[in-house]
């Protein structure tokens, strides 16, 4: 699979995938056709196992006026929950929430944005500028964990934090994940330490399996090149890297669709039990962007590309 948006300048980034009602949906960052502002595209899987864009997520709230992007999606029962970021506000970007029963038409939380590591959502920690982007969510040990990327106070190093709430008895009740529901974990979850991570860890993507949370992530900024790593945790908050000297995935060979990076992962377990790693790539230092995927197996606690 290789997916992009030819009518939008061959641009597709930041994938998130779910299944609902027998269909598979892909949510991803786009530049909107009419406004050229960063937005979210909605695509549906076709018979040949690629995707066709069918809609754009409308920006209707004041916090979304400069853009939105980097969606994450999870299904509770018959409802898709989309967690996505505002864009274009620097350190003031934050995480929003919306729900859908058909995967295409969404109802937004009236309290959006629902979270960032700063007032009024939390006391700002000394390691963050207060920004929150690149959300992902996972259910583990009776809690819903919200992972996000942020910057340090100098706005140079990209790091990953977490917030959490108790799993609601009915997560589809309006307000279940609204502002005020989330508790910020006081410590950094992951920060760049390895040579190949350079000064950036972003795009956390969580998979719960066998009592552990596997957090796939992007190391280094876009086209630096950005590569994909993975860390594991028993409690969803304290992580141990599984790939140190080399990442799980590097960029492709010169001339390939991902020659400049393989980055911004999204990990997804399909209803048939298979696990897929979706990710973005660029052949030309970020002038154009594509999405692809590969199968993943976790064997003896270590992810492996099939």
N, C-alpha and C positions, 0 to 999 in steps of 0.2 A: 504493500500500500504506500502510495505517495500522493499527498493531498495538498492543494493550495487553492487560491482564488485568483484565476487568471484575469477576471474583470476588475480586481482590486490590486493589480500590480504584482501578482504572484506573492501574496502575503497571507500567511496563516501561522499563528504562533500560539503557544500556551494551551495545549490540548487538555480536555477533560471529557470522559466518556462514561455513559450509563446505558442500561437497557431498561425499557419501559414499554409495557403493552406489546411485546413482541418486536419492537423496533430498537435499534441502537442509535443513540444520538451523540454527536460530537459538538462540544462547545469550545470555542477558540477565539483568540484575539484577532481582530481585523481592523483595517481602516475603513470606516463607513463610506459607502459609495457617494453619498450626497454631501456629507460634511467634511470628509477627510479626517475626522476625529477618531481616536482609538475607540473601538466598540467591541461587541461580542457577536460573533456569527454562530448560527445554529445549523448544523448539517445532520443528515440522516444517512445511515448506511444503505448502500444499494445492493443489488443482487450479485455484483462482482466484488463485494467486500471492500469497496472504497466508499467515499462519502460524497454527497451532493448538498451544497448549502441551500437551505430552504427558507431561512428567515434571518432577520437581525433582531437582537435583543434591544428593545427601545429604551432610550434614556429619557426618563420622565421625571426624575426627582432632582431637586436643586443640587444635591451633592454630586450628581452625575454630569453636570453641565460641561465639564472640561474633558470628560471621557471616562470609560470603564474598560476593564480587561481582566486577563488572567483568571478565568473562571475555574472553580472546583465544583464538583457535583457529587451528590450522594442520594440514594433512593431509600426512603423509609415507607414501606408499604406500597401505596399507590401514588406517592408524591415525590417529585424531584425537588431537592433542596440545592439551590445554586448559591455558592458563596463567591463573591467577586470583589475586585478592588475598584475604588475610584482612581482616576489617573489625571496627571497634569497639575497636581497640587503640591508637589515636592514633599516636604516632611509632614504635610497635612493629609496625605492619602490614607484611606482607611478601608475596612472590610464591610461590604454590604451583604444582604441576604434576600432571596426571593424564592417562591415556591411555584410549582406547576403540576397539574394533574395530567397534562398531555405531552410534556416535554418541550413545548413550543411557546405557549402563552403563560406568562409569569405574573404572579401577584407579589408585589414588593413589600418588605417590612416597613411599616410606617415610621419606625425608629431609626432607619438607615442614616448613617452607617451604624452597624451594630457593635463594632469593636476596632480599637487601636490601642497601643500601649501608652496611653496618655489620657488626661482629663478630657471629657467627663467619664470615660469608660474605665480608667485605671490610673493609679499613681504611676507617673513616668519613671521607669528604671534608669539608673545611671548609664546603662549600656545602649540606650536607644534614643533616637531623635524624636520618637513618637509616631513614626510612620508604620503602616502595615500594608503589605502587598502580598501577592502570590499565595493566597490561602489554600489550604487543603484541610479536610476533616476526616476523622476516623473514630470509630466506636471501640473502646477497649476498657475492660474492667469496670463496666457500669458507667463510664463517662464518655462524653463526646469531646474529643480533642480538636482544637483549632490551631493548626500550625501556620505560621506566617513568616515572611521575610521582612526585615527592617534594616535601617542604617544606624551606624554609630552617630554620636552627636556632631562629629565633624563631617558627616554625610559622605564618607569615603568607603568604609568597610560595610559590606552587606552581611548580615547575620540572621540567624533563625531563632524565633521564639515560639512560645506556645501559650494558649489559654485553654480553659476547659470548663465544662459544666456537667452536672449530673444528667444522665440520660433521662429525658422526660418520659413519663408513663405513656403519653401520646405525643410523639415528636411533631405530628402534623397539626397540633392545636395552634391557632394563631398566637404569636408572641413567644413560642417555645424557645426561640433562639434570638430574641430581641436584645437590644442594648440593655445592659444591666444584668444579663444572665451569665456572662462570662467572667471567669476569674483568671487573672494574669499569673502565669508561673513566674516567680521572681528572677529566675536565672536564665542565662542564654542556653538554648538547646544545642545549637551547633554554631561555631564560628570558624572562619578560615584559618587553618593551621598547617596544612600540607602544601608542598610546593605547587602541585597542580591545581589547588584551590585558589591560589593567588590571594586576592583580597575580597573574595565573594563566595558566600554560600546562600543560595536562593532556591525558589521553586520547590519547597518540600512537598513530597508526595507519599502518603502513608498507606501501608497495607498491614492489616491485622491478620496474623496467622500463628497458630500453635502457641497462643498465649503471649506473643511478642508483637511489637510494632516495628515494622521495617520502614525506615524513612529514606526514600530515594531523594536525591537532591542534585542541584546543578552547582558545580564548582567553577569559579572564575566568572568574570563578566562576559557578556555576549561576544563571541568571535575572538576571544583572547588566546586560544579557543576555550569555549565552555565544554566541560565534560560532565559525566554523570557518575555519582558515587552512591553509596548506601550505608546506613548505620542502623543498629538494632537496639531495642529497649524492651525491658520487661514491664516497666511502669508507664511508658508513654512519655516520659519526661527526661530521663537520663540515658543518653545514647552512646553506643560504642561503634566506632567505624569498622566496617568490614573490608574496605579497600583502602590501603594506605599508600604503598609505593606506586600503584597503578589504579586508575578508576575502573569502574565496571564497564564503561563505554567511553571511547574516544571519538573524535571527529573522523570523517572519512578521508580517503585518498584525494590528492589533487584532481580536480575535474569532476568530482562526485557531487551529488546534491547536498551533502553535508560536509563539504571540504573545510568550511570555516568553523563549524561546531556541531556537536550533538548535545543538545541541552534541554532545559526546562522539561523534566520528566513528568509523566502522570502514570500512576500504577493502577491497574484496573483488573478485578477478577470478574470474568464473565459468568453468566448463569450456568454455563456448562462446566465451570470449574477451572477453565484455563485462565492464566494470568498473563496480561499484556502490558508491556511497557511502551507507552506512547511518548514521543519526544519530537522536538523541533530541530531543524537544521537549515543551514544557509550555505550556498556554494560561492558566495561573492561578498563576504564580509558584511552581511546584513542588508544588502540591497534588495534581496528577495528571500522569502522564508517558506519552508515546506514542513509538513508533518508526516511522520511514518510511525511504525510500530514493530515490535518483535515479541516473541514469546519468552516468558521468564519462568524458570522453575527454581524453587528454593529447596536445596538439598543439603541436609546436615547443617541447617542454619545459614547457608550461604546462597545468595541469588546467583543464578547462572543463566546466560542467554542461550536459548535453544536454536 
